[in-house]
Amino acid sequence: MKRTLVFLCMLAASVPAAAKAQASADSGSATQQVEQAATSEIPQDDSPRTSRWLSNSYVGLQLGYIGYGFSSAQVQPGFQAQSVQIPHLGARAFVFGYQFNKYLSAEISEMRPVEWVRYHNVNGDQGSYSVWMNIAGLTAKARLPVAGRWSVYGEGGLGIVTRRGIVIGNSQVVSNANYATFLFGGGVEYRINSHWTLLTGVTVAPGNAAEQQPRTVFYSGGANFTMGQVRAAPAGRDSGKGPIWPKNVVEVGVITDALGYGVNNLLANRVFFPGTVQVASGVSVIYQRNAFHTGRFFALDWGADVSTWQSWKNHDRFYTFSLYPVLRVPVVRTNPVELYFAYSLGGPALITRTIIDGQQTGRVFTFQDFISAGIYLGRKRRVAAEVRIAHYSNSNLFPQNPGLTIPLGFYLGTSF
């Protein structure tokens, strides 16, 4: 449930102040020209607007009962488990959708149990072993209004089932699995208002005999939040009541384990993600562009970075390229200084090495996450600095997913 591609970051257009001045000049009124020139230096409180792409997007979360028949059938010959514990609380988390019209949408999601299946006392060893399993989905969703605010829907598309089994010593007790399947389902929706929709339904991933994977059925209820009516100031412009939101940011970062991994360990399993493979050092170049922001409370940017890394144990050299969304929340906003926290989740990334420090980390495709604190300095926010920790893992899309821990990075750059 770590993440899936939770935001597709899109650009919001703004009207340049220069164009406004030109339009005023064309009016032929010298008085209006003087007034426009006098006010052009003051940030304008333009009518809030929403990106047309963002306005058709929604996010959601569903919780419910997940059923699958894990049993001794998944245990390899020569092994026997005394019992199998199957928790049934499940989630379809980080749903992100795009609505083409009121009848058709497309969405991505990740479905998994909240707690993993566990096999107990294998061959009398008194141990307890977990089987990780999740299903990533890319589905089309057809919707049919039936009465007032009520609709029925059906969905179908691609599902990627990933299972990480059990290894005891050098023996594979429950095998790994990773395969594509058909994911389908249906249900009922109730639209509360232009933002919120409640839904309940069932989602099914068929079993696979060759992989010894049982059928998965998920009965759920949840809500979607549509961003169509969110009011936002144009990207890169100020609300007129506070400092400027930077439109573009370029920074260079130096990452080092000189201060250890204490911050990573402190936040692990609380608000951030742990990793088994540790990175010792790196250099990163990032570019971020504002896509959306409210008048004062938060901003949504999209970003890209290219990084080079060296692992802690074997000094393996590798490179990453990432695209990512980032949510930025200011905590101090004054005219010359802005302090903020930022969080990025599920940025798709490519990694040039898949065996690092002797561990298989998955495949070339992975995800980047980071959490950071930063500062903008100056009346026009020209100086940008940030400290962050980061993490790479493949969100259990592949059975091998130890995760990479990136220690403290120190970034310095400029905005424009």
N, C-alpha and C positions, 0 to 999 in steps of 0.2 A: 504494500500500500504506500510505498515511498513516494512514488510519483508516476505520472504519465505526462504526456505533453499537455500541461494544464493551461497555458495561455498561448494562443497564436497572436504574437504582438504585431500590431498594425500601426501605420503612421496616421496621425491626424493633421490635417492641413491647417495652416494659419494664414491670415491676411496680413501681408507685410505693411508696416507703418508707412513705408515710402509710397506704396500704392495709394494709401488713404490721402497722403499729402498731395499726390498728383491729382487725384479726383477732386480734391478741394480747389486746387489751382484752376482746374478746367471749369469751375463754376463761374469764373469771371468776377468774383467778388474779392476785392483787395482786403476788405475787413475779415472775410472768412479765411483768407490765406494767412493773415496775421494770427488769427485765433487758432487756426490749425497748427501753425508753427509753434505757438506758445504751448500748446497742449501735447504736441507729439513727443516731447521729452519725458512726459509723465506716462507710466504704464497705463494702458487703456483697459477698462473693464468691459471687454467685448461680450456680446451675448454668448452664453455657454453653448458649446456644440459638441456633438459626438461623432466619432469616426463612423462612416457608413458600414465598414467591415465589423467594427466592434459592436455596433448596434444589432447585428444579426447573430451574435454569439451568446452562448450560455454555459454555465458551469453547474455541476450538480453532485449530489452525494446520496447514495442509497444504502440502507442497512436492512438486514433480514436474516432469514434462515437459509443456510447453505447445506445441501445434502449430497453426499457422495459415499459410495460403498467401499471405502478402504478396509482391507481385511488381511488375513494371512495369504490371500491370493497374490498380493504384491511382493511377498517375501520369497527370496530365491531358494531353490532346493538346498537342503543341508542346514537351514535355519528355521527357527520357530519362535514366534513371539507369544508370550503368555496372554497379553491383552493389547488392544488397539483403542486408543482414546481419540474420539472424533468430535472436536468442538464444532458447534453448528452456527455460531454467530459469524456472519459474513458481511462483507462490504463491497460495494461497487464504488470505488473511490476515484476521485479526480476525473470525473466525467467532464469532458469538454466537447461542446457541440456547436455546429454552425447551421442556422436555419435558413434554407434557401427560400422558402415560402411557408405558409401556414400548414401545408400538407407534407412537406419533405424536409428532413434534416439529415445530417451526417454527424457522427460522434465517435470519439475515442474514449476508452475507459480501461480500468484495471479492476478485476474481480478476484477476491481471495478471502480466505477465512481470517478472522481477527487473530486467532491462535492457531498454530500449526497442528496437524495430525501428529500423534506421538505413538510409537511402538515401545512397549515396556517388556523388560526382562527377556531379552533375546538369548535363547539357548542358556537360560538360567544365570545370566551375568548381572542381574539386578539393575541394569542400566535403563535409561529412558532416552529415546532417540526421536528427533523430529523429522518429518517429511515436509519440505516447503513446496507449496503449489500456488500458482496464480494463473489467471487467464487474461491476457491483454486482448482488447477488442477494437475493431474498426468496422462500424456497422452503419447501414442506412436505416433511417427510421421514417416510416410512413404514418401519417396522422390523419384521422377522420373525425371532424366535429360531429357530435350526435345530438346534443341538446344544451343550449345556453353555453355555460363554461366547461361542459364535459366533452371529452374526446376519447376515442380509443386509438391505440397505436399497435403497430407491429414492427419488428426490426429484424434484420438479418445481415450477415456479413462474415468477415474474417475473424477467427479467434486463434490466438497463439497460446497453447498450453505449455507451461514449463513446470517441471517437477524436479526438485533436487532430492535424491533418495538418501539412503543410509549407508555409510561405510564404517565397518568395524575392523580395526587393524588394516589389513590389506584386502579385505573381502567386501564385495558389494552385496549388501543384504537386501536393500530395495534399490532398484536401478533408477538412473536419471531418465528423464523424458523431455523432449522438446519437439513439438510438431504443430502443424496448422490444422485447423478444423473449421466447421461451420458453426457459427454462434448465432442463435436466434431466440426470439421471445416476443412477448406482447403484454399489454396491460391497459390501464385506464389512467387518464390525466384529468386534473381539475385546476383550471386557471383561476388563481385568487385575484391577481391584478396584472398589470403590464410587466411587473418584475418577477413575481413568484408563481410557480406551478407545482402542485403536489401530484405525485404519481405512485402507483402501485402496480406490480406486475411480476412476471416470471421470466427468467433467462436460463437457457439450456445450452450446455456444451456436450455433445455426444461422447460416449466412451470410445476407447481405442483398444481393441483386444491385443494388437501387436505390441503396444506399449504397456499393457496391463494397467491401463488408466480407466477408472470407473466413470460413468456418466456423472456430470455435475449439474444440479438443478438449484437455482437461487430464487427464493421467494422474497420479495423486497418491497420496501416503501421508502420514499424519500422526497426530495425537492430539487427543483432546478431554479436558478436565478438567471434571468435574461437581462443583458446589459443594454437593451435597446433604448431605455429612457434615462440612462445615467447622464446627468448634466455635467459637462466638463469644459474648462477653459481650453482654448487651442494650445497645442503642443508648443513649447518654447516661449509662451507669452505669460505675463503675470496677470493675476486677477485684479490688479489695481489696489489691493489692500495689503499686499505683502511682497516679499522679494521675488525676483525672477526665478522661474524653474528653468534650469539649463536645458537647452535643446539637444546639444551634442557634447559628448565627453570622450576624450582620448586620454588614456593613462598607460604607463609602463609600470609593471610590478616586479619586485624582487621577493622571492619566496624562500624561506630558510627555516631549518629546524633548530637554529641556534638557541631559541627560547623554549625548545621542547614541544611537546604535544599536549600541554596542560589544558589549553583552551578547548582543543578538540575533545579531550577526555571529559572535560566538565560538561560540555553540551551534548555528548554522545547519548543517544537513546532518550534525550529530553526534547530538545528542539532541533537537533541536527542528527547526522548519521555517522556511525562508526565505520571504520574500514580496517581490514587485516593487513594490507600492504601499505607501508609508510613511505612517503616521499620525503627526501632529504632537502632538495633545493630545486629552484626553477626560476624561469623568467617568463613573464607574460605581457602581451600587448593587447589592450582591449579598446573597443569602440562601443559606445552606448548612445542611443537616440531615444528621446522622449516620444512615446506613442500616445499617452493619455495622462491627464492629471485633473484632479479636482481643484477647487479654488485654493485650498490650503492643506488638505489632510493627507493625501498620498499621490504618488505618481507611478505610472507603469511604463517602463522602458523596455526596449529590446536591445540586445547586445551581441557582439561577436568577439571572440578572442583566439589568439594563436599562442601556444605555450610550449616551452621545452622543459623537461623534467629529468631528475636523476633520483633513482630509488635509494632508500636508506641502507639496505642490506648488501646488495650486490652492485650498487652504483650503475644499474641499468639505465641507459639513456632512451627516452622516448618523447613523442610529441603528441599534442592534442589540438584539435580545432573544434570550437564550440559555438553554437547559436543558442541564445537563452533569453527568457523573459526575466525581468527583475522588478520587484515591488519595493518602492522606496518611501519610507515614512519619516518626515522631519520631526525632530524632538525639540530643536531650538531653531527659531527663525527670527533673525534680526537683519537689519539692512546690510551690514558687512559680513555676517557669519551665518551659516546654516549647518547644523549638525543633524545627521540622519542615521537611521538603521535601514539596511536593505537585505532582502531575502530572494534568492533565485532557486527555483525548483524545476527539475526535469528538463534542463536544456540539452537537446540532442547533440552528441559529440562523436568525433572519430578519434581513435587512439591508435598509434602506429605499432605498439607492442602489446601482445596479449598474454605473454608469459613474463611476469615481473617478479624478481626475487624468488624465482623457482615456482611461483604459483600461477595457475591458469586463471586468468581474470575474466574470461568470457571471449568475446569476439571484438572485431574492430569497432562496431557500433556500441556506444554506451551513453550515459547521461551525466551531466555536470550539475552539481548543486553548490551554492555558497551562501554564507551569511556574513555580513560586514557592517562596519560602522565607518562613517565618512564625514567629510567636512568640505564645504565650499566657502571660499574667501573672496572678499571684494564686493563692491556694489553690483557688479555685473557677473559675479561668480566665475571669474576667470581662472582661479586656482582651485584645483580639485585634488583631494588626498583621501586615501581609504586604507583600512586594515581589514583583512578578511581571512577566513578559513574556508576550505573547499573540500569537495568529495566527488569521486567518480565511481559509479557502479551502473549495472545494466538493468536495474529494477526487476531482477529475477526473470528477465526475458530469456536468459540462458541458464542452464544448471550451475555453471561456475560463476560465482558472483561474490568474491571476497570483499570487494570495495577498496578504493584507494583513499588514504587519509592525506590531505594536503595541509601542511602546517601554516603558520601565520605568514601572510603576504603583505607587503607594504607597497602601496601604489601611489603614484604622483603623476599629475597631468594637468590638463586645461579643459575648459568648456568654451563653446562658441555657438 
